[in-house]
Amino acid sequence: MTRLLLEMHDVHLAYRLRKSLLRSDCHPVINGVSLKVHQGQRLGIMGHNGAGKSTLLRLMAGIYAPDRGRVTNHGARVSLLSLQAGFDPRLNGWDNALLSGVLMGMSPKEVRLRLKGIHEFCELGDQMNDVLGTYSSGMRARLGFAVALAMEADLLLIDEVLSVGDQDFQEKSEKAVMHAVNQGCAMVLVSHSPIKLKKWTDSVLTFEKGMICLPAPEKAVSSA
């Protein structure tokens, strides 16, 4: 039996949206999600933009805490690859790589030993010396991707980043992800693209209105 890496049980999360100084509304985002991720699994989660997929991954990564329910990490090293990585726009690329790596669980020494490889992978050249506030969204994604892959993870959480950059960078990124998966790393990929999910995962769940629904039908997953 494969090792259980992470499980979610009846997880709920809501955002509070301030309407005025004295009034705020509660906006439910995650509504009773339960799932398990095992070693070597390649799980896809399909949902439209704004469905809460990124929030779901942040709960799995331990960045957010649920309002109700529980997220249990069974000793897995989790790495989040996201277009919305939480960098500091006031810091340069090197410092953001260091900060991001530490937040993912590596020691400062471990990150420093990987900085050269991170720099080479993201292909930012001298722009690593520039503050992140000058980066395009694609440059940020390249840096976030490189840092996340530098971590020796048991579980990769991937949020719409496999189409970043030019064709050569996409191919390099895909090879790096597949190498990690072939070495036994589990993967959860969230996307609104059925073609991407069919290519990258071996099972797909649908995510609607903050809930995991029945497995996505084969017709939906294989269609353009």
KOLKEKE-285360 format. One record per residue (C-alpha): residue number from 1; x, y, z. Coordinates in nm, 2 decimals. Layout:
! KOLKEKE-285360
> NUM X Y Z
...
END
This chain:
! KOLKEKE-285360
> 1 0.00 0.00 0.00
> 2 0.14 0.34 -0.09
> 3 0.21 0.59 0.18
> 4 -0.06 0.85 0.26
> 5 0.10 1.19 0.23
> 6 -0.19 1.43 0.30
> 7 -0.56 1.43 0.37
> 8 -0.83 1.69 0.40
> 9 -1.15 1.61 0.60
> 10 -1.46 1.83 0.57
> 11 -1.25 2.15 0.52
> 12 -1.43 2.49 0.51
> 13 -1.28 2.83 0.45
> 14 -1.45 3.17 0.40
> 15 -1.31 3.52 0.32
> 16 -1.44 3.83 0.49
> 17 -1.50 4.11 0.25
> 18 -1.52 4.45 0.41
> 19 -1.82 4.66 0.29
> 20 -1.77 4.96 0.52
> 21 -1.60 5.05 0.84
> 22 -1.86 4.86 1.05
> 23 -1.99 4.60 0.80
> 24 -1.83 4.30 0.63
> 25 -1.97 4.00 0.44
> 26 -1.86 3.64 0.46
> 27 -1.78 3.48 0.13
> 28 -1.75 3.10 0.14
> 29 -1.47 2.97 -0.08
> 30 -1.42 2.61 0.03
> 31 -1.73 2.41 0.14
> 32 -1.66 2.07 0.29
> 33 -1.37 1.93 0.09
> 34 -1.24 1.59 0.17
> 35 -0.97 1.41 -0.02
> 36 -0.65 1.20 0.02
> 37 -0.32 1.22 -0.17
> 38 -0.09 0.91 -0.17
> 39 0.27 0.87 -0.28
> 40 0.32 0.86 -0.65
> 41 -0.04 0.98 -0.72
> 42 -0.10 1.23 -1.01
> 43 -0.43 1.40 -0.92
> 44 -0.59 1.66 -1.14
> 45 -0.86 1.90 -1.01
> 46 -1.06 2.08 -1.28
> 47 -1.25 2.40 -1.22
> 48 -1.33 2.73 -1.39
> 49 -1.14 3.05 -1.31
> 50 -1.25 3.19 -0.97
> 51 -1.37 2.85 -0.84
> 52 -1.12 2.85 -0.55
> 53 -0.86 2.62 -0.69
> 54 -0.57 2.83 -0.58
> 55 -0.71 2.86 -0.23
> 56 -0.75 2.48 -0.21
> 57 -0.38 2.44 -0.29
> 58 -0.28 2.69 -0.02
> 59 -0.48 2.49 0.23
> 60 -0.30 2.18 0.12
> 61 0.03 2.35 0.15
> 62 -0.04 2.48 0.50
> 63 -0.03 2.85 0.40
> 64 -0.40 2.89 0.50
> 65 -0.57 2.73 0.80
> 66 -0.93 2.61 0.76
> 67 -1.22 2.77 0.95
> 68 -1.36 2.42 1.00
> 69 -1.24 2.06 0.93
> 70 -0.87 1.95 0.92
> 71 -0.58 1.92 0.69
> 72 -0.34 1.65 0.80
> 73 0.01 1.63 0.66
> 74 0.17 1.29 0.73
> 75 0.53 1.41 0.73
> 76 0.53 1.50 0.36
> 77 0.75 1.78 0.22
> 78 0.52 1.99 0.02
> 79 0.62 2.23 -0.26
> 80 0.37 2.48 -0.41
> 81 0.43 2.60 -0.77
> 82 0.21 2.90 -0.84
> 83 0.18 3.20 -1.06
> 84 0.08 3.39 -0.75
> 85 0.38 3.30 -0.54
> 86 0.40 3.52 -0.23
> 87 0.72 3.71 -0.31
> 88 0.81 4.05 -0.17
> 89 0.82 4.31 -0.45
> 90 1.07 4.52 -0.26
> 91 1.34 4.25 -0.27
> 92 1.55 4.14 -0.56
> 93 1.53 3.79 -0.72
> 94 1.81 3.64 -0.51
> 95 1.65 3.75 -0.18
> 96 1.31 3.64 -0.29
> 97 1.44 3.30 -0.38
> 98 1.60 3.27 -0.04
> 99 1.28 3.39 0.14
> 100 1.06 3.16 -0.07
> 101 1.28 2.86 -0.01
> 102 1.28 2.92 0.37
> 103 0.90 2.95 0.37
> 104 0.88 2.62 0.19
> 105 1.07 2.45 0.47
> 106 1.44 2.46 0.37
> 107 1.71 2.61 0.59
> 108 1.88 2.93 0.47
> 109 2.20 2.72 0.42
> 110 2.01 2.47 0.20
> 111 1.86 2.75 -0.01
> 112 2.20 2.92 -0.06
> 113 2.34 2.59 -0.18
> 114 2.07 2.58 -0.44
> 115 2.07 2.94 -0.55
> 116 2.30 2.88 -0.85
> 117 2.08 2.61 -0.98
> 118 1.77 2.82 -0.92
> 119 1.93 3.11 -1.12
> 120 2.03 2.88 -1.41
> 121 1.68 2.72 -1.43
> 122 1.47 3.04 -1.42
> 123 1.69 3.20 -1.70
> 124 1.66 3.55 -1.56
> 125 2.02 3.64 -1.60
> 126 2.12 3.98 -1.46
> 127 1.76 4.06 -1.38
> 128 1.80 3.85 -1.06
> 129 1.96 4.16 -0.92
> 130 1.65 4.37 -0.99
> 131 1.36 4.42 -0.74
> 132 1.07 4.19 -0.80
> 133 0.84 4.49 -0.85
> 134 0.99 4.53 -1.20
> 135 0.92 4.17 -1.30
> 136 0.65 4.06 -1.54
> 137 0.41 3.79 -1.42
> 138 0.60 3.55 -1.64
> 139 0.93 3.63 -1.48
> 140 0.78 3.59 -1.13
> 141 0.64 3.25 -1.23
> 142 0.98 3.14 -1.37
> 143 1.14 3.23 -1.04
> 144 0.87 3.06 -0.83
> 145 0.89 2.75 -1.05
> 146 1.26 2.73 -1.01
> 147 1.25 2.77 -0.63
> 148 0.98 2.51 -0.59
> 149 1.15 2.25 -0.80
> 150 1.48 2.31 -0.61
> 151 1.31 2.17 -0.30
> 152 1.32 1.80 -0.25
> 153 0.95 1.75 -0.22
> 154 0.72 1.45 -0.16
> 155 0.42 1.64 -0.30
> 156 0.41 1.90 -0.58
> 157 0.11 2.13 -0.58
> 158 0.09 2.29 -0.92
> 159 -0.13 2.60 -0.99
> 160 -0.15 2.68 -1.37
> 161 0.23 2.72 -1.43
> 162 0.31 2.46 -1.69
> 163 0.26 2.71 -1.98
> 164 0.50 2.97 -1.85
> 165 0.76 3.12 -2.08
> 166 0.86 3.02 -2.43
> 167 0.85 2.67 -2.58
> 168 1.20 2.58 -2.47
> 169 1.13 2.68 -2.11
> 170 0.80 2.50 -2.11
> 171 0.96 2.18 -2.23
> 172 1.24 2.21 -1.96
> 173 0.98 2.27 -1.69
> 174 0.77 1.97 -1.80
> 175 1.08 1.75 -1.80
> 176 1.17 1.87 -1.45
> 177 0.82 1.80 -1.32
> 178 0.80 1.46 -1.48
> 179 1.14 1.37 -1.35
> 180 1.02 1.45 -0.99
> 181 0.70 1.24 -1.05
> 182 0.90 0.95 -1.19
> 183 1.12 0.95 -0.88
> 184 0.80 0.90 -0.67
> 185 0.69 1.25 -0.60
> 186 0.31 1.29 -0.59
> 187 0.14 1.57 -0.78
> 188 -0.18 1.77 -0.76
> 189 -0.25 1.99 -1.06
> 190 -0.53 2.23 -1.07
> 191 -0.64 2.37 -1.40
> 192 -0.94 2.47 -1.61
> 193 -0.78 2.30 -1.91
> 194 -0.91 1.94 -1.98
> 195 -0.63 1.88 -2.23
> 196 -0.36 1.97 -1.98
> 197 -0.52 1.75 -1.71
> 198 -0.55 1.45 -1.95
> 199 -0.18 1.49 -2.04
> 200 -0.04 1.53 -1.69
> 201 -0.27 1.33 -1.45
> 202 -0.41 0.98 -1.40
> 203 -0.73 1.08 -1.23
> 204 -0.93 1.40 -1.23
> 205 -1.19 1.55 -0.99
> 206 -1.41 1.84 -1.06
> 207 -1.43 2.14 -0.83
> 208 -1.74 2.35 -0.83
> 209 -1.88 2.60 -0.58
> 210 -1.60 2.52 -0.33
> 211 -1.68 2.15 -0.34
> 212 -1.52 1.84 -0.48
> 213 -1.77 1.67 -0.71
> 214 -1.78 1.33 -0.88
> 215 -1.48 1.24 -1.09
> 216 -1.47 1.43 -1.41
> 217 -1.63 1.23 -1.69
> 218 -1.39 1.09 -1.95
> 219 -1.56 1.28 -2.23
> 220 -1.51 1.61 -2.05
> 221 -1.15 1.54 -1.97
> 222 -1.06 1.43 -2.32
> 223 -1.24 1.71 -2.51
> 224 -1.07 2.03 -2.63
END
